[in-house]
Amino acid sequence: MQVQIVRIQMKNEQMQGAVYVAMGRIAGAALAKVSSPVVVDDDNLLLGPSRIDPKRHRAARVKYLGGEPSAELNEELARPDGPPVCVALPPTPGGLMSLCRICASVVERGRTLFVVDLSPDAAGAFPQGPGPGRAIVLDVADALRCKPPVVQWSKLETTLAATLWKLWCRRSPVAFSRFCASGSMFHPQLANLGRYHAGLFPRRVGNRLLLSRFDELLLRQLSQEWLSPVKVFVNAINAESELGAWLSHAGDLYVAKRLDDWYRHARGRIIERRDAHHPRPSEMTRRSFRWRAGSEGILDALPSVQAAPPVSIGGATAYHPDHVWVCRFDVRGAPYLSRFGTASSGDGLE
């Protein structure tokens, strides 16, 4: 009976033939029990490059991921016209970013957008520190049984989200960062998204250049003992640490990737790597890492941007040797990005 009620609620004349979008395969399976057709967005846009042009975006994601996890959604968004799109939106920064990409397509192709807010009462956790709050874990099947309302987004809301996607895809991350830090009430996850984004860029404190907040937290987990990525991840999550909050958005595999980036970039001069000879090897267990003796000083000062491995995020690159964007903090303590070496009053002109 509950499933039938949900199905009826999610249907009306304006939504005839709507295509439903779920964030993640588990959410897709739950949504498919009450609505159809369902396409799944299984791509975490918080990691890696994004492009405004849909074809270039797909190519960039395939190159970064080694495959196309959201192929059906991409094909749906590429249609020259089509029925309404209904997004089942989780209360996460990644969900918001995916919604913004969908809005860019909806605006361009003149389609109607509906949003099912799976957790309308969840504003997210926003700590006083510089990092994002821990991701809210949501049981989509339970959320659907609570009969969340279906809301048709106005042209203004959809256009604003599409604009945010375009800002995300710019080579300069300044405008996107400033909008997230502005205190706008556009979406409850906007501040969380801005903290996550800014925290992947190196910081400028006074005249000092420091590692990004994420890199500092990650590298501080290392010691003179060999640690596997899975051990780093589990330690951070179990301790309910700031790094654990970051990883709740980035995912466990990003630990292995980022540590390997550091090893390859510095050729073992900062952190060392060895095969772990795990009986069941995976990306999280096949290698171990530790500090190279005497290299921990990079935690206190970054000698140059080139000392750290670049990070692609949206259209920008953190630690880019020619386009150096740095994280600063406003009077409220909110992080924002600006061009290295420019006065804060001129940041908005970049």
C-alpha positions as CSV (number, residue, x, y, z in Angstrom):
1,M,0.0,0.0,0.0
2,Q,2.8,2.4,0.8
3,V,4.5,1.8,-2.5
4,Q,1.2,2.5,-4.3
5,I,0.7,5.8,-2.4
6,V,4.2,6.9,-3.4
7,R,3.6,6.0,-7.0
8,I,0.4,8.0,-7.2
9,Q,2.0,10.9,-5.5
10,M,4.9,11.1,-7.9
11,K,2.6,11.2,-10.9
12,N,0.4,14.0,-12.2
13,E,-0.6,15.4,-15.6
14,Q,2.5,17.7,-15.9
15,M,4.8,14.8,-15.3
16,Q,3.4,12.4,-17.9
17,G,6.2,10.4,-19.4
18,A,8.8,12.0,-17.0
19,V,12.3,10.4,-16.8
20,Y,13.4,9.9,-13.2
21,V,17.0,10.4,-12.2
22,A,18.5,8.7,-9.1
23,M,21.9,9.5,-7.6
24,G,23.7,6.2,-7.3
25,R,22.9,2.6,-8.1
26,I,21.3,1.8,-4.7
27,A,19.1,4.8,-5.0
28,G,18.2,3.8,-8.6
29,A,17.1,0.4,-7.5
30,A,14.8,1.9,-4.8
31,L,13.4,4.5,-7.2
32,A,12.7,1.9,-9.9
33,K,10.3,0.1,-7.6
34,V,7.9,3.1,-7.6
35,S,8.6,4.9,-10.9
36,S,9.9,4.4,-14.4
37,P,11.9,4.9,-16.5
38,V,14.8,5.6,-14.1
39,V,18.3,6.5,-15.2
40,V,21.2,6.6,-12.7
41,D,23.8,9.3,-12.2
42,D,26.7,7.3,-10.7
43,D,29.5,9.8,-11.3
44,N,30.9,11.8,-8.3
45,L,31.5,15.2,-9.9
46,L,33.2,16.4,-6.8
47,L,36.3,14.6,-8.1
48,G,38.1,15.2,-11.4
49,P,37.4,17.5,-14.4
50,S,34.1,18.9,-15.7
51,R,33.4,20.8,-18.9
52,I,30.5,23.0,-20.0
53,D,30.2,21.4,-23.4
54,P,28.4,18.1,-22.9
55,K,30.6,16.2,-25.4
56,R,33.8,17.5,-24.0
57,H,32.5,16.8,-20.5
58,R,31.8,13.1,-21.3
59,A,35.2,12.8,-22.9
60,A,36.9,14.3,-19.9
61,R,35.1,12.1,-17.5
62,V,35.8,8.9,-19.5
63,K,39.5,9.8,-19.5
64,Y,39.5,10.5,-15.8
65,L,37.5,7.5,-14.7
66,G,38.5,5.0,-17.4
67,G,34.8,4.5,-18.3
68,E,31.4,6.2,-18.3
69,P,29.4,5.3,-15.2
70,S,26.4,7.5,-16.2
71,A,26.1,6.6,-19.8
72,E,22.3,6.3,-19.8
73,L,21.8,9.7,-18.1
74,N,24.3,11.3,-20.6
75,E,22.3,9.9,-23.5
76,E,19.1,11.2,-22.0
77,L,20.5,14.6,-21.5
78,A,21.8,14.7,-25.1
79,R,18.3,14.3,-26.5
80,P,17.3,17.3,-28.6
81,D,14.0,17.4,-26.8
82,G,12.2,15.2,-24.4
83,P,9.8,14.7,-21.5
84,P,10.1,16.3,-18.1
85,V,13.1,15.3,-15.9
86,C,12.4,14.4,-12.2
87,V,15.5,14.3,-10.0
88,A,15.4,12.4,-6.7
89,L,17.8,14.6,-4.8
90,P,19.8,13.5,-1.8
91,P,21.0,16.1,0.8
92,T,24.7,16.0,-0.3
93,P,27.1,18.4,-2.1
94,G,27.6,15.8,-4.8
95,G,23.9,15.5,-5.4
96,L,23.6,19.3,-5.7
97,M,26.4,19.4,-8.2
98,S,24.8,16.7,-10.3
99,L,21.5,18.5,-10.2
100,C,23.2,21.7,-11.5
101,R,24.6,19.7,-14.5
102,I,21.2,18.4,-15.2
103,C,19.7,21.9,-15.0
104,A,22.2,23.1,-17.6
105,S,20.9,20.5,-20.0
106,V,17.3,21.2,-19.1
107,V,17.6,24.9,-19.7
108,E,19.4,24.4,-23.0
109,R,16.8,22.0,-24.4
110,G,13.7,23.6,-22.9
111,R,12.6,20.7,-20.7
112,T,10.7,20.9,-17.5
113,L,12.4,20.0,-14.2
114,F,10.9,18.4,-11.1
115,V,12.8,17.8,-7.9
116,V,12.0,15.2,-5.2
117,D,13.9,16.4,-2.1
118,L,14.6,13.1,-0.4
119,S,15.4,14.8,3.0
120,P,13.6,18.2,3.1
121,D,14.4,18.6,6.8
122,A,18.1,18.0,6.5
123,A,20.1,21.2,6.2
124,G,23.4,19.4,6.6
125,A,26.1,19.8,9.2
126,F,28.2,22.9,9.0
127,P,31.1,22.9,11.5
128,Q,32.9,26.0,12.5
129,G,36.1,24.8,11.0
130,P,37.2,25.1,7.4
131,G,36.0,21.7,6.2
132,P,32.7,20.4,5.0
133,G,30.2,18.6,7.3
134,R,30.0,14.8,7.2
135,A,27.7,13.5,4.4
136,I,24.2,12.6,5.5
137,V,23.6,8.9,5.1
138,L,20.2,8.3,3.6
139,D,18.1,5.2,3.0
140,V,16.3,6.1,-0.2
141,A,13.6,3.4,0.1
142,D,12.7,4.8,3.6
143,A,12.8,8.4,2.2
144,L,10.4,7.5,-0.5
145,R,8.0,5.8,1.9
146,C,7.8,9.1,3.7
147,K,6.1,10.5,0.6
148,P,8.5,13.4,-0.1
149,P,6.8,16.2,-2.2
150,V,7.5,16.6,-5.9
151,V,8.2,20.3,-6.7
152,Q,8.4,21.8,-10.2
153,W,11.4,24.1,-10.3
154,S,10.8,27.6,-11.7
155,K,12.8,28.8,-14.7
156,L,14.6,31.1,-12.3
157,E,15.7,28.3,-10.0
158,T,16.7,26.1,-12.9
159,T,18.6,28.8,-14.6
160,L,20.5,29.7,-11.4
161,A,21.5,26.1,-10.9
162,A,22.6,25.9,-14.6
163,T,24.7,29.1,-14.0
164,L,26.3,27.5,-11.0
165,W,27.3,24.5,-13.2
166,K,28.9,26.9,-15.7
167,L,30.8,28.6,-12.9
168,W,32.0,25.2,-11.7
169,C,33.4,24.4,-15.2
170,R,35.4,27.6,-15.5
171,R,39.1,27.5,-15.5
172,S,39.0,30.1,-12.7
173,P,37.3,28.8,-9.6
174,V,36.9,32.3,-8.0
175,A,33.4,33.1,-9.0
176,F,32.1,29.7,-8.0
177,S,33.8,29.9,-4.7
178,R,32.6,33.4,-3.9
179,F,29.0,32.4,-4.7
180,C,29.2,29.4,-2.4
181,A,30.7,31.6,0.4
182,S,28.1,34.4,-0.1
183,G,25.6,33.1,2.3
184,S,23.1,32.6,-0.5
185,M,19.9,30.6,0.5
186,F,19.8,29.0,-3.0
187,H,20.3,25.5,-1.5
188,P,21.1,24.1,2.0
189,Q,24.1,22.3,0.7
190,L,25.7,25.3,-1.0
191,A,28.0,26.2,1.9
192,N,29.0,22.6,2.3
193,L,29.9,22.4,-1.4
194,G,31.9,25.6,-1.1
195,R,33.9,24.3,1.8
196,Y,34.7,21.1,0.1
197,H,35.7,22.9,-3.1
198,A,38.0,25.5,-1.5
199,G,39.6,22.9,0.7
200,L,41.3,21.2,-2.2
201,F,43.3,24.3,-3.1
202,P,46.5,25.4,-1.4
203,R,46.1,28.0,1.3
204,R,47.6,31.4,1.8
205,V,48.0,32.5,5.4
206,G,49.8,35.9,5.5
207,N,52.8,35.5,3.3
208,R,53.0,31.7,3.7
209,L,51.8,29.1,1.2
210,L,50.4,26.0,2.8
211,L,49.1,22.7,1.6
212,S,45.4,22.4,0.9
213,R,43.3,21.6,4.0
214,F,42.5,18.1,2.5
215,D,46.2,17.3,1.7
216,E,47.3,18.4,5.2
217,L,44.7,16.2,6.9
218,L,45.6,13.3,4.7
219,L,49.3,13.5,5.0
220,R,49.1,14.0,8.8
221,Q,47.8,10.4,9.0
222,L,51.1,9.1,7.8
223,S,54.0,8.2,10.1
224,Q,57.3,6.3,9.9
225,E,55.3,3.1,9.9
226,W,53.8,1.7,6.7
227,L,50.1,2.3,6.3
228,S,47.7,1.1,3.6
229,P,45.0,3.4,2.2
230,V,42.3,1.3,3.7
231,K,43.9,1.8,7.1
232,V,44.1,5.5,6.6
233,F,40.4,5.6,5.6
234,V,39.2,3.4,8.4
235,N,41.1,5.4,11.0
236,A,39.7,8.6,9.8
237,I,36.1,7.4,9.7
238,N,36.3,5.6,13.1
239,A,37.7,8.7,14.7
240,E,34.9,10.8,13.3
241,S,37.6,13.3,12.3
242,E,37.6,16.2,10.0
243,L,39.3,14.0,7.4
244,G,36.5,11.5,7.8
245,A,34.0,14.2,6.9
246,W,36.0,15.0,3.7
247,L,36.2,11.3,2.8
248,S,32.4,10.9,3.3
249,H,32.1,13.1,0.1
250,A,35.2,12.0,-1.8
251,G,35.0,8.3,-1.1
252,D,37.5,5.7,0.0
253,L,39.3,5.2,-3.3
254,Y,40.4,8.8,-3.3
255,V,42.7,8.1,-0.4
256,A,44.6,5.6,-2.5
257,K,44.6,7.9,-5.6
258,R,45.9,10.9,-3.7
259,L,48.6,9.1,-1.8
260,D,49.8,7.6,-5.1
261,D,49.7,11.1,-6.7
262,W,52.0,12.3,-4.0
263,Y,54.4,9.4,-4.4
264,R,54.6,9.7,-8.2
265,H,54.8,13.5,-8.3
266,A,57.7,13.8,-5.8
267,R,59.2,10.5,-7.0
268,G,59.3,9.2,-3.4
269,R,61.1,12.2,-2.0
270,I,58.2,13.2,0.3
271,I,56.3,9.9,0.9
272,E,57.5,6.4,0.1
273,R,55.5,3.5,-1.3
274,R,55.9,-0.2,-1.3
275,D,53.9,-3.3,-2.3
276,A,51.9,-4.6,0.7
277,H,51.5,-8.2,-0.6
278,H,48.0,-8.3,0.7
279,P,46.3,-11.7,0.3
280,R,43.3,-10.0,-1.4
281,P,44.8,-7.1,-3.2
282,S,42.7,-4.1,-4.2
283,E,43.3,-0.4,-4.8
284,M,43.0,0.1,-1.1
285,T,45.3,-2.7,0.1
286,R,47.9,-3.5,-2.6
287,R,50.3,-0.7,-1.5
288,S,51.4,1.0,1.7
289,F,52.8,4.5,2.3
290,R,54.9,6.3,4.9
291,W,56.8,9.6,5.3
292,R,60.3,9.8,3.8
293,A,62.5,10.7,6.8
294,G,62.8,14.5,7.2
295,S,60.1,15.4,4.7
296,E,57.3,16.2,7.2
297,G,58.2,19.9,7.0
298,I,55.9,20.3,4.0
299,L,53.1,20.2,6.5
300,D,54.2,23.6,7.9
301,A,55.1,25.4,4.6
302,L,54.7,24.5,0.9
303,P,58.0,25.5,-0.7
304,S,56.3,26.0,-4.1
305,V,53.1,25.2,-5.9
306,Q,55.1,22.7,-8.0
307,A,56.0,20.7,-4.9
308,A,52.4,19.3,-4.8
309,P,50.6,17.1,-7.4
310,P,47.9,19.0,-9.3
311,V,44.2,18.3,-8.6
312,S,41.5,18.6,-11.3
313,I,38.2,19.8,-9.9
314,G,35.5,21.2,-12.2
315,G,37.2,23.3,-14.8
316,A,40.0,24.4,-12.5
317,T,43.2,22.8,-11.4
318,A,44.5,23.2,-7.8
319,Y,48.3,23.5,-7.6
320,H,48.5,24.6,-11.2
321,P,52.0,26.0,-11.8
322,D,50.8,28.8,-14.1
323,H,47.3,29.6,-12.7
324,V,47.7,29.6,-8.9
325,W,44.5,29.8,-7.0
326,V,44.7,29.9,-3.2
327,C,42.2,29.5,-0.4
328,R,41.7,32.4,2.0
329,F,39.1,33.0,4.8
330,D,36.7,35.8,5.2
331,V,35.8,37.6,8.4
332,R,33.3,34.8,9.2
333,G,35.9,32.1,8.7
334,A,34.3,30.9,5.5
335,P,36.9,29.7,2.9
336,Y,37.0,31.3,-0.5
337,L,39.4,31.3,-3.5
338,S,41.4,34.0,-5.1
339,R,44.3,34.3,-7.5
340,F,47.6,34.1,-5.7
341,G,49.3,37.5,-5.4
342,T,46.2,39.6,-5.9
343,A,44.5,41.9,-3.5
344,S,41.2,40.5,-2.1
345,S,39.3,43.5,-3.4
346,G,40.2,42.4,-7.0
347,D,39.3,38.8,-6.7
348,G,35.9,39.3,-8.2
349,L,37.3,40.6,-11.4
350,E,39.2,37.4,-12.2
